[in-house]
Each structure stands twice: as structure tokens, then as C-alpha cells.
Amino acid sequence: MKKIIFTILFLVNFAQADYIDDGHKAYNAGDKQKASKLYKKACDGGYAGGCKVYRILNEECVR
């Protein structure tokens, strides 16, 4: 049972990392709107790094 829970948690965390990687690529390509959406998905999934970058991107857009 512990192996199953660990595997599920690992896969969920791995999926959030994909949002971060794709968000980074979108940002570097100049597509801040797409990057923001991807970081928001990572944040909504519980990935704190995604929340931090999402907040920073939104602050940039307000300025």
C-alpha cells in the first residue's frame, strides 16, 4: 500500500515539474501569458515553486 501511495505522489509531482519546464520555455520564448497559465497549473497542483513564479509574473504584468 505504501508503494502505491508513494508512486502516485511521485507521478503527481513529476506532472507539476512538466508545467514548470513548459512555463520556463514559454517565458523564454516571450509568451508570458502562456507561461503564467502553466505556472498557475503547477501552483494549483500544490507545487510551491509554481506559485512563487506565478506571483512574480503577475507583478511584472501589472507594472
N, C-alpha and C positions, 0 to 999 in steps of 0.2 A: 504494500500500500504506500509506503514512504517513497519507493522508487517512482511510482505513478505520479504522486504529487510533485516530487522534485522535477520529473520530466515535464510536466505541464507548466510549472513555474519557469523552467528554463526556456521552453518554447515561447511563452508569452514575453519574457524578457528579450529574447532574440528578435521577435517581431518588432518590438519597440525600437531596438537598435537599427533596424532597417529604416524606420521612419526618420531617425536621426541622420543616418547616412544619406538618405534621399533628400532630406531637408537641407543638408550641407551642400549637396550638389546643386540643388535648385537655387540656393542663395548665391553660390559662386557663379552661377550662370546668369544672375541678375533677376531671377524670378522670385522676388521677396514674398509675393502673395502665396505662391505655391509652397515656399519654404515655411511660411507661417502656418499654413494648414497642416503640413506634415509634422511640425513641432507640436502643434496643438493635439494631434492624434497621439503622439508619444506621451504628452502630458496627461491626456485623458486616460491613457493606459497605465498611469502610475509611475512613469519614468521622470524623476525629478529634473534631470538634465534637460529634458524637453520643455518642461515648464519654465525653466530659467531662460533658455534661448527664446522661447515664445514671448516671454515678457519683454526681453531686450528688443526683439524685432518690433513689437508693438510700440515701444517707446520711441524707436527710430522713426517709425512711420508717422507718429504724432508730431514730431519736430519739424 
